[in-house]
Amino acid sequence: MNGVEADSLPVEAASAEPGPTEWGENPRGVGPWTEEHETPAPTDPRYDPELLAGGDRRNVVDAYRYWTREAIVADIDRRRHPLHVAIENFGHDANIGTVVRTANAFAAAEVHIVGRRRWNRRGAMVTDRYQHVRHHSDIGELVEFARAEGLTIVAVDNTPGSVPLETASLPLQCMLLFGQEGPGVTDQAKEVAAMTVSIAQFGSTRSINAGVAAGIAMHAWVREHADLGRAW
């Protein structure tokens, strides 16, 4: 696969690198293995000697404490869902980080960013280290990828003729496609989508935050297709 890992995607120049807490590091975490356990430190290659010696303050579930980054990614790769999430590059690109963080939580296969290559990783809270992220220059390139992988593109937008997400059946091999807040999914994207789903709203605002909408749609797919008994 020719995907671009998140760590290789440049950050917006205006964004200074955040400190440990902003990156999502857990100040509580766990201390050195010898302080937390009565047994000798494990020699399993999945464990990071530096973390075993110094403690693990990262924002990871307890099952991954002291593991190397590579071991965590490999373990998630074994059980990632056939769910892909595509973003027509958001104007408020902090939302991209939110989408990446949520995709990681749901073990999505990949996040696809269409358009600008630069994005602010601050909102991802370090989860981009464990989530596959791929860049596409335009919608045409995204469609080629989806077809090659056998993915059905589902646009998420509150537009006339859309199917309520609450009653829709999402395909298993799915790519959820999101647009910017305000203009929503572009006309070109709607044309290539097999269906468009909308999220029910009952208040005065015309739209909800794009990152929130992505989380709602991903969770709808999870409820329909994921093995909830395997959740942490």
N, C-alpha and C positions, 0 to 999 in steps of 0.2 A: 504494500500500500504506500501511496505517495503522500500520506498525510503529513501535516506540519504540526509538531508537538507544540503545546502552548508555550513552553519555556523558550522556544526559538522565535516566537512572535514578539516583535518589539513592543514596548510599552509606550504610551503617549509621552512625548517629551516633557509635557508639563507635570507629569506625575513623578514626584520623588519616591524613591523606594521606601515603602513603609517599614516601620519597626516591627519587632517580634509580635507584639500584641495585635497590631493592625493586620498582620499576615494571618491571624487566626491561631497563633500559638496559644496553647492553654497554659496559663501561669501556674495552674495546679499540677496538671500532668502527673507523672510519676518520677520518682527519684532513681538513682542508680539501682541496678538489679539487686545488689547485695543489701541495700537498705529496704527493699520492697519484698524480698523473698528470702526464705530460709534455705533454699536450694542453690547449688552452684549455677553460675550464669550458663545459659544454653550455648552449645557450639554449633547449632543448626545454622547453615549459611544464610538463612533468611534474616537472621538477627544482625544488627549493626553493632560492632564492638564499641564504637564511640558512644552510642546511645545507651548501651548496657552499662558502660562505665560512668557516664555523666547524667543519665536520666533522659526522659522523653517528654518534652513539653508540646509536642505537635498536636494539631487538631485532627486526631484520628480516633477511631473507635478502639476500645480496649483490646480487641482481638489483634490489632496491628501494632500494639505497643512494642517498641524496640526493633521493629522490622525495618529493613532498608526500604527506601523508596521504590527501588526496582522490584523487590519482592511483593510489595503491596500492589503495584500496578499489575504484575503477573497474576496475582491471585484474583484481582477483580476481573482481569481479562478472561479468566476461565468461566466466569458466570455473568458476563455483561449481557444485557438485554438487546434484542434486535430493534431497539428504539434509537433513532437518530433525531437530532434537533438542529434545525437550520435557522440562521438569523440573517435577514437582510440588514446589513450593518446599521445598528441603531444610532440615531443622532445622539442620544444620551448614553454614551457607551459604557457607563457604569453598570447599566442593565446587563451587558454582556457577561460581566463577572458573576452577576446573580444567576444568570442562566447556566453558566458553567458549574457553579457551585451546586445548583439543584440537579443538574444532569449527573454530577458525580454522586450525589446522594441516592439517586435512583439507578445507578450503574448503567447509564445509557452508553451505547456503543461509541458514539462520537458527537461532538458539537461542531457544526459547520458554520463558518462565518463568511458571508458573501459580501464582497465590497472591500472596504479599507482593510489593510492588513494590520494596522495598528489598533490596539485597544487597551484600555486601562484594566489591569488585572487586580486592582485593589479589592473590588467587590467579590472576587473569586475566593478570597480568604485562603489562599494557598492550594485550593482543591484542583487548580489547573495543573499541579504537579502529578496528579493521579488520573486526570481525565484527558482522553484523546481529543485534540482540537485540530480541525482541518480548515484551510483557507481556500476559497474559490473566488476567482476574479469577477464572475458574473453568474446570473441565474442559469445560463446555458451550460456552464461548466458543472454547476450543481446538479442539473437534470441528467447530464451524462453519467455522473457518479451514481445517482439514484437508480437509473435504469440498469447500469452494470451490476449493481448490488441487489437488484430485485426489490427495491423499496418503493412503497406507495407514498406519494407526497400528499400531505394533508395540510392545507393552509388554515391558520387560526386567525379569524378576523370577524368582527361584528358587522356584517354587510347583508343587504337584502338577499334572500335565497340561501343563506348559510343554514347548516343543520345544527340544531342545539347540541352542544357537546354532551349535555346531560342525558341525551337519548341516543346519541350516535354510537355506532360500533366502530372502533378504530381498528385498522388492520394490524396484524401481528408484526409484519415487516414494514415498519412505519417510519416516515420522516415528517416530523411536525415542523411546519414552516411559519416563522413569525416575521412581521414587519415592524416598522417604527411606530411609536405612539403618535396618534394624530392621523397621518396618511395611511397607516396600516400596511398591509401586504400590497405590493405593486401589482398593476394589471398583468404584467408579464408573468409574475409568480402565480397569480390566480389562474391564468390560462394553462399552466403546466400542472396544477394541482388536480388530483382526482376528485377531491371534495374540499369544501370549506366548512369549518365548524365555528360556532360562536359560543361565547360564554355568557350565561344569563346574568343580567344586571337589573337592579331594581331601584337605584338611586338617581341622582341628578347628573352625575358625570357621564360624559359620552364614552369614555374608555377607562380601563384600569391600567396600572403600571405594566409595562411590557414584561418585566421580569416576573411579576406576580402571575400574569396570564400564562407564561411559559410553565410555571410551577403547577398551576391548576391543570393544564392540558397534559403535562407529563404524568401527573398523579392519576388522571383519568385512564391513561394507557396502563399504568401500573395496576390499578384496580381490576382492569379487564384481563390482563395477560400475565402479570408477574406471579410467581410463587410466593405468596405472602408469608408462608411458613418459614421461608429462608431469610426473612428480614432480620437484621441485628436486634 
